[in-house]
Amino acid sequence: MTIFWLTNVCLEKGFIYENDRIVATETEICHLKIEGGKITEITNEIPNTKVKQHDAYGQLLLPSLRDMHIHIDKTYYGGPWKACTPLTKGIFTRLEEEKELLPMLLPTAQERAEKMIELLIKNGHTHIRTHCNVDPVIGLKNLEVTVNALKKYEDVLSYEIVAFPQHGLLKSDSVQLLRDAMRNGATLVGGVDPATVDRNIEKSLNTIFDIAVENNKGVDIHLHDPNTLGAFTFERMAYYTKESGLKGRATISHGIALGDLDGETLNEITAILKEQEMDVTTTVPINRATIPIPALDKLGIRVSVGHDSITDHWSPFGTGNTIQKLGILAERFRMSDEYSLSTALKYGTGGVTPLNGKGERVWPKIGDYATMMLVKATCSAEAVARRAPVETLFFKGKKVESKLEDTDLVRV
């Protein structure tokens, strides 16, 4: 069993108030004992022991990050720069491109996937949910690449793989492929725009949830349709979630229509989603109305962030830096005070923040896995606002080393 002390760690202790307003975060220097991958002791006393010590030099300890929506199987990352072609037929422009592009990328797909994983590790991630193309063009070959790439990193991160019928589950006749994918490494059933792409909301959703039930898996569906069409699809997805007994196991990816709704309409939709404990993942888009993340959070909808891509034929943008993305989120929703900035962290950590709303420390605590990161900041609020760099990453007590060279970052 590996045992060591992480010494001179900066931990958040509580909020500092002036006239009933939170104006700062109080911190303290602590020392953490790590045994068997878990935190077994937290003390202010310097340990007098021969056990190995790792000095944090006063850096802030935060929970590590989770990228909850990315596609590591199809990317230009690690290769020559290439911008996107103009969209002439909307989403279908990209689908037509993939018929030629995916076979061309396949020989280097695993190498590029591994480079993306390395970049995410470098930026403090210990969990990845990746969507993987499953379609007649590439069959299960991208899934094989994805599984092989992620297995190489099982000792430093956890992961989920969504079998994703990018070209339409019904439109591309990929139902059997999706079933095969669930027996070959996929852990969640995916889908995309049952209305716009599959042109049959009921049959598309019914098939997705049937496959999920057959395999006792959850679902994660890309929903880009706007306004009332998107809202109606949310309602139907919630219906199938209930009928399938998958409460708490259904994710809406993107959920673009949530950015088009407000007032009572938004309240009604969120109530339906909340009843089935459905969650939402977003890339925090700024090229259209961003879904109302803080409002969804207050209404009880769990929201997570992801990068979607790190330069591919869909988008030339992406950094793999979730702290940076949280900073953008905070700017977008004018979260500039100490409390709001500190709570923004939860969108990138699976809901975990060092302090709760009462200013009580809830993380880390004895018994927690030592899955965490050290950053150059004095508190969570500063880390988000100033895009703090990640200095050291731990996964279940193991220090994670990235093989990625700084020069590789030029390709982002």
C-alpha positions as CSV (number, residue, x, y, z in Angstrom):
1,M,0.0,0.0,0.0
2,T,1.4,3.4,-1.0
3,I,1.5,5.9,1.9
4,F,2.7,9.5,1.8
5,W,2.0,12.9,3.2
6,L,1.0,15.8,1.0
7,T,2.3,18.7,3.0
8,N,1.8,22.5,3.0
9,V,-1.4,22.4,1.1
10,C,-3.6,25.4,0.9
11,L,-7.2,24.4,1.7
12,E,-10.3,26.6,1.7
13,K,-11.7,27.0,5.3
14,G,-14.7,29.3,4.9
15,F,-16.0,32.6,3.6
16,I,-15.1,36.0,5.1
17,Y,-18.1,38.3,5.5
18,E,-18.5,42.1,5.8
19,N,-22.0,43.4,6.5
20,D,-23.5,40.0,5.7
21,R,-21.7,39.9,2.3
22,I,-19.1,37.4,1.2
23,V,-16.0,39.4,0.4
24,A,-13.2,36.8,0.4
25,T,-12.3,33.2,1.1
26,E,-10.4,32.1,4.2
27,T,-7.8,29.5,3.7
28,E,-5.3,27.6,5.9
29,I,-2.2,25.4,5.4
30,C,-2.8,21.7,6.0
31,H,-1.1,18.4,5.6
32,L,-2.9,15.4,4.2
33,K,-2.0,11.7,4.7
34,I,-2.7,9.5,1.7
35,E,-3.0,5.8,2.2
36,G,-4.2,3.3,-0.4
37,G,-5.4,6.1,-2.7
38,K,-7.6,7.8,0.0
39,I,-7.2,10.7,2.4
40,T,-6.9,9.2,5.9
41,E,-5.8,12.3,7.9
42,I,-6.0,16.1,7.6
43,T,-4.0,18.1,10.1
44,N,-2.5,21.5,10.7
45,E,0.5,19.9,12.5
46,I,3.6,19.2,10.5
47,P,3.9,15.4,10.5
48,N,7.0,14.1,12.3
49,T,7.4,10.9,10.4
50,K,9.7,9.0,8.1
51,V,6.9,8.4,5.7
52,K,7.5,9.9,2.2
53,Q,6.4,13.6,1.9
54,H,5.4,15.6,-1.2
55,D,5.6,19.4,-0.6
56,A,2.8,21.4,-2.2
57,Y,4.6,24.7,-1.3
58,G,1.3,26.4,-0.4
59,Q,-0.5,25.7,-3.6
60,L,-4.3,25.5,-3.6
61,L,-5.8,22.0,-3.6
62,L,-8.9,21.5,-5.6
63,P,-10.9,18.5,-6.8
64,S,-9.7,17.3,-10.2
65,L,-11.7,18.0,-13.4
66,R,-14.1,15.9,-15.5
67,D,-14.6,16.5,-19.3
68,M,-18.2,15.2,-19.8
69,H,-18.5,15.7,-23.6
70,I,-15.7,15.2,-26.0
71,H,-14.9,13.2,-29.2
72,I,-11.4,11.8,-29.0
73,D,-12.0,9.4,-31.9
74,K,-12.1,12.0,-34.7
75,T,-9.7,15.0,-34.5
76,Y,-7.0,16.9,-36.3
77,Y,-5.2,17.4,-33.0
78,G,-1.5,16.2,-33.2
79,G,-1.5,16.7,-37.0
80,P,-1.4,19.5,-39.5
81,W,-3.6,22.5,-39.1
82,K,-6.8,22.6,-41.1
83,A,-9.7,25.0,-40.7
84,C,-13.3,24.1,-41.3
85,T,-15.1,24.3,-44.7
86,P,-18.2,26.5,-44.9
87,L,-21.5,25.0,-43.8
88,T,-23.7,24.9,-46.9
89,K,-26.2,22.3,-45.7
90,G,-26.0,22.7,-42.0
91,I,-25.1,19.6,-40.0
92,F,-25.4,17.5,-43.2
93,T,-22.4,19.2,-44.7
94,R,-20.3,17.7,-41.9
95,L,-21.9,14.3,-42.2
96,E,-21.1,14.1,-45.9
97,E,-17.5,15.1,-45.1
98,E,-17.2,12.2,-42.7
99,K,-17.8,9.6,-45.4
100,E,-14.4,10.4,-46.8
101,L,-12.7,11.9,-43.7
102,L,-13.1,9.1,-41.1
103,P,-11.4,6.4,-43.2
104,M,-8.5,8.8,-43.9
105,L,-8.1,9.6,-40.2
106,L,-8.3,6.0,-39.1
107,P,-4.6,5.0,-39.4
108,T,-3.6,7.8,-37.0
109,A,-6.8,7.9,-34.9
110,Q,-5.4,6.1,-31.8
111,E,-2.3,8.2,-31.7
112,R,-4.3,11.4,-31.9
113,A,-6.8,10.2,-29.3
114,E,-3.9,9.5,-27.0
115,K,-2.6,13.0,-27.5
116,M,-6.0,14.4,-26.6
117,I,-6.1,12.3,-23.5
118,E,-2.6,13.6,-22.6
119,L,-3.7,17.2,-23.1
120,L,-6.7,16.6,-20.8
121,I,-4.5,15.1,-18.2
122,K,-2.1,18.0,-18.4
123,N,-5.0,20.3,-17.8
124,G,-6.2,18.5,-14.6
125,H,-8.8,15.9,-15.8
126,T,-9.2,12.5,-14.2
127,H,-12.4,11.6,-15.9
128,I,-13.5,11.7,-19.6
129,R,-16.8,10.9,-21.2
130,T,-16.1,10.6,-24.9
131,H,-18.6,10.1,-27.7
132,C,-17.4,7.7,-30.4
133,N,-18.7,7.4,-34.0
134,V,-20.6,4.2,-34.7
135,D,-21.9,4.3,-38.3
136,P,-21.8,2.4,-41.6
137,V,-18.8,4.5,-42.8
138,I,-16.5,3.4,-40.0
139,G,-18.4,0.6,-38.4
140,L,-16.8,-0.2,-35.0
141,K,-13.3,0.7,-35.9
142,N,-13.4,4.1,-34.2
143,L,-14.8,2.3,-31.1
144,E,-11.9,-0.1,-31.1
145,V,-9.4,2.8,-31.4
146,T,-11.2,4.6,-28.5
147,V,-11.2,1.6,-26.2
148,N,-7.6,0.8,-26.9
149,A,-6.5,4.4,-26.3
150,L,-8.4,4.8,-23.0
151,K,-7.3,1.4,-21.6
152,K,-3.7,2.7,-21.7
153,Y,-4.7,5.3,-19.1
154,E,-6.8,3.3,-16.8
155,D,-4.3,3.8,-14.0
156,V,-4.6,7.6,-14.1
157,L,-8.3,8.3,-15.1
158,S,-11.8,6.9,-15.3
159,Y,-13.8,7.1,-18.4
160,E,-17.1,6.5,-20.2
161,I,-17.7,5.8,-23.9
162,V,-20.9,6.8,-25.6
163,A,-21.8,4.8,-28.7
164,F,-22.7,7.7,-31.0
165,P,-24.6,7.2,-34.3
166,Q,-23.4,10.5,-35.7
167,H,-25.1,10.0,-39.1
168,G,-28.5,9.3,-37.5
169,L,-29.5,6.0,-35.8
170,L,-32.4,5.5,-38.2
171,K,-31.2,7.6,-41.1
172,S,-28.0,5.6,-41.5
173,D,-29.5,2.3,-40.4
174,S,-27.1,1.9,-37.5
175,V,-29.4,0.1,-35.0
176,Q,-27.5,-3.2,-35.2
177,L,-24.2,-1.4,-35.1
178,L,-25.2,0.4,-31.9
179,R,-26.2,-2.9,-30.3
180,D,-22.8,-4.4,-31.3
181,A,-21.1,-1.4,-29.9
182,M,-22.6,-2.1,-26.5
183,R,-21.0,-5.5,-26.5
184,N,-17.6,-4.1,-27.5
185,G,-16.7,-1.5,-25.0
186,A,-19.3,1.2,-25.1
187,T,-20.8,2.1,-21.7
188,L,-23.6,4.5,-22.7
189,V,-26.1,4.6,-25.6
190,G,-26.0,7.8,-27.7
191,G,-28.1,9.5,-30.3
192,V,-28.5,12.7,-32.3
193,D,-31.5,14.9,-33.1
194,P,-34.3,12.5,-33.4
195,A,-36.3,15.1,-35.2
196,T,-33.9,16.8,-37.6
197,V,-31.6,13.9,-38.4
198,D,-33.8,10.8,-37.9
199,R,-37.0,12.5,-38.9
200,N,-38.9,10.4,-36.4
201,I,-38.7,11.4,-32.7
202,E,-40.7,8.5,-31.3
203,K,-39.1,5.7,-33.2
204,S,-35.6,7.1,-32.7
205,L,-36.0,7.6,-28.9
206,N,-37.8,4.3,-28.4
207,T,-35.0,2.5,-30.2
208,I,-32.2,4.3,-28.2
209,F,-33.9,3.5,-24.9
210,D,-34.7,-0.1,-25.9
211,I,-31.0,-0.7,-26.5
212,A,-30.1,1.0,-23.2
213,V,-32.5,-1.3,-21.3
214,E,-31.3,-4.4,-23.1
215,N,-27.7,-3.6,-21.9
216,N,-28.6,-2.0,-18.5
217,K,-26.9,1.2,-19.6
218,G,-27.6,4.9,-19.5
219,V,-28.2,7.3,-22.4
220,D,-26.5,10.5,-23.6
221,I,-28.2,12.2,-26.6
222,H,-27.0,15.1,-28.7
223,L,-30.0,17.5,-29.0
224,H,-29.3,20.6,-31.1
225,D,-32.8,21.4,-32.3
226,P,-33.9,24.9,-31.1
227,N,-37.0,26.4,-29.6
228,T,-40.2,24.5,-29.3
229,L,-39.0,21.5,-31.4
230,G,-36.1,21.1,-29.0
231,A,-38.4,21.5,-26.0
232,F,-40.8,18.9,-27.3
233,T,-37.9,16.5,-27.8
234,F,-36.8,17.0,-24.2
235,E,-40.3,16.1,-23.0
236,R,-40.4,12.9,-25.1
237,M,-36.9,12.0,-23.9
238,A,-38.1,12.4,-20.3
239,Y,-41.1,10.2,-21.1
240,Y,-38.9,7.4,-22.3
241,T,-36.5,7.8,-19.4
242,K,-39.4,7.2,-17.1
243,E,-40.9,4.3,-19.1
244,S,-37.5,2.6,-19.3
245,G,-36.7,2.9,-15.6
246,L,-33.6,5.0,-16.3
247,K,-34.3,7.8,-13.9
248,G,-31.0,9.5,-13.1
249,R,-29.2,7.8,-16.0
250,A,-30.1,10.1,-19.0
251,T,-28.1,13.1,-20.2
252,I,-29.0,15.8,-22.7
253,S,-25.9,16.9,-24.5
254,H,-25.9,20.5,-25.8
255,G,-29.7,21.1,-25.2
256,I,-29.6,24.1,-27.4
257,A,-33.3,24.8,-27.0
258,L,-32.8,25.6,-23.3
259,G,-31.1,28.8,-24.5
260,D,-34.3,29.8,-26.4
261,L,-36.7,29.3,-23.5
262,D,-37.5,31.5,-20.5
263,G,-40.1,32.3,-17.9
264,E,-42.8,29.7,-17.3
265,T,-41.9,27.7,-20.3
266,L,-38.4,27.1,-19.0
267,N,-39.7,26.3,-15.6
268,E,-42.1,23.7,-17.0
269,I,-39.4,22.0,-19.0
270,T,-36.9,21.9,-16.1
271,A,-39.5,20.5,-13.8
272,I,-40.0,17.6,-16.2
273,L,-36.3,17.0,-16.5
274,K,-35.8,17.3,-12.8
275,E,-38.5,14.7,-12.0
276,Q,-36.4,12.1,-14.0
277,E,-33.1,13.4,-12.6
278,M,-31.9,14.2,-16.1
279,D,-28.7,16.2,-16.4
280,V,-27.3,18.5,-19.1
281,T,-23.9,18.8,-20.6
282,T,-22.8,22.0,-22.4
283,T,-19.8,23.4,-24.2
284,V,-20.8,26.9,-23.1
285,P,-21.3,28.2,-26.7
286,I,-21.0,31.9,-27.3
287,N,-22.0,31.9,-31.0
288,R,-25.7,31.7,-30.0
289,A,-27.8,32.0,-26.9
290,T,-26.1,30.0,-24.2
291,I,-28.3,27.7,-22.2
292,P,-29.0,29.5,-18.8
293,I,-26.6,27.5,-16.7
294,P,-27.0,29.3,-13.3
295,A,-30.8,29.3,-13.7
296,L,-30.8,25.6,-14.5
297,D,-28.6,24.9,-11.5
298,K,-31.0,26.8,-9.2
299,L,-33.9,24.8,-10.6
300,G,-32.2,21.6,-9.6
301,I,-30.7,20.5,-13.0
302,R,-27.2,19.2,-12.8
303,V,-25.0,20.9,-15.5
304,S,-21.6,19.8,-16.6
305,V,-19.2,21.2,-19.1
306,G,-17.2,19.5,-21.9
307,H,-15.1,20.6,-24.9
308,D,-16.8,18.6,-27.7
309,S,-13.7,18.9,-29.9
310,I,-10.2,20.1,-29.9
311,T,-9.8,21.1,-33.5
312,D,-11.6,18.8,-36.0
313,H,-13.8,19.2,-39.1
314,W,-16.6,20.4,-37.0
315,S,-14.7,23.2,-35.2
316,P,-11.2,24.7,-35.2
317,F,-11.6,25.8,-31.6
318,G,-10.9,24.0,-28.4
319,T,-8.1,24.0,-25.8
320,G,-8.9,21.1,-23.4
321,N,-8.6,23.6,-20.6
322,T,-11.7,23.3,-18.4
323,I,-10.6,26.0,-15.9
324,Q,-10.4,28.4,-18.9
325,K,-13.9,27.3,-19.9
326,L,-15.3,27.9,-16.4
327,G,-13.8,31.4,-16.6
328,I,-15.7,32.0,-19.9
329,L,-18.9,30.6,-18.2
330,A,-18.4,33.0,-15.3
331,E,-17.9,36.0,-17.7
332,R,-20.9,35.0,-19.8
333,F,-23.2,35.0,-16.8
334,R,-21.5,37.9,-14.9
335,M,-20.4,35.7,-12.0
336,S,-17.8,38.1,-10.7
337,D,-18.3,38.1,-6.9
338,E,-16.3,35.7,-4.6
339,Y,-19.1,33.3,-4.0
340,S,-20.4,33.0,-7.6
341,L,-16.9,32.4,-8.9
342,S,-16.1,29.8,-6.3
343,T,-19.4,27.9,-7.1
344,A,-18.6,27.9,-10.9
345,L,-16.0,25.3,-10.2
346,K,-18.7,22.6,-9.7
347,Y,-19.6,22.6,-13.4
348,G,-16.2,21.1,-14.1
349,T,-15.8,18.7,-11.2
350,G,-19.1,16.8,-11.1
351,G,-20.6,19.1,-8.6
352,V,-17.8,19.1,-6.1
353,T,-16.6,22.4,-4.5
354,P,-14.4,22.8,-1.4
355,L,-17.1,25.0,0.4
356,N,-20.9,24.6,0.5
357,G,-23.3,27.5,0.4
358,K,-23.0,28.0,4.1
359,G,-19.2,28.4,3.8
360,E,-18.5,25.0,5.4
361,R,-15.7,22.9,4.1
362,V,-17.1,19.8,2.4
363,W,-14.1,18.8,0.4
364,P,-11.6,17.3,1.0
365,K,-12.6,15.1,3.9
366,I,-11.2,11.9,5.4
367,G,-12.2,8.9,3.4
368,D,-12.3,10.8,0.0
369,Y,-10.3,9.4,-2.8
370,A,-7.1,11.5,-3.3
371,T,-8.2,12.5,-6.8
372,M,-7.3,16.1,-6.9
373,M,-5.1,18.8,-8.3
374,L,-2.8,21.6,-7.1
375,V,-3.2,24.9,-8.8
376,K,-1.4,28.3,-8.6
377,A,-4.2,30.3,-6.9
378,T,-5.2,31.5,-3.5
379,C,-8.8,30.2,-3.7
380,S,-11.4,28.7,-6.1
381,A,-12.7,32.1,-7.1
382,E,-9.3,33.2,-8.2
383,A,-8.6,29.9,-10.0
384,V,-11.7,30.4,-12.1
385,A,-11.4,34.1,-12.7
386,R,-7.6,34.1,-13.5
387,R,-7.6,30.7,-15.3
388,A,-5.1,29.2,-12.9
389,P,-2.6,26.7,-14.3
390,V,-2.6,23.1,-13.0
391,E,0.7,22.3,-11.4
392,T,0.2,18.7,-10.1
393,L,-2.5,16.1,-10.6
394,F,-3.4,13.0,-8.5
395,F,-5.6,10.1,-9.3
396,K,-6.5,7.9,-6.3
397,G,-3.3,9.0,-4.6
398,K,-1.1,8.4,-7.7
399,K,0.7,11.4,-9.1
400,V,-0.2,11.7,-12.7
401,E,2.5,12.5,-15.2
402,S,1.6,13.8,-18.7
403,K,3.9,12.7,-21.6
404,L,2.7,15.7,-23.6
405,E,5.5,18.2,-24.5
406,D,4.7,21.9,-24.3
407,T,5.5,22.2,-28.0
408,D,2.5,20.0,-28.7
409,L,0.2,22.7,-27.3
410,V,1.0,24.8,-30.4
411,R,-1.2,22.5,-32.4
412,V,-4.3,23.3,-30.4
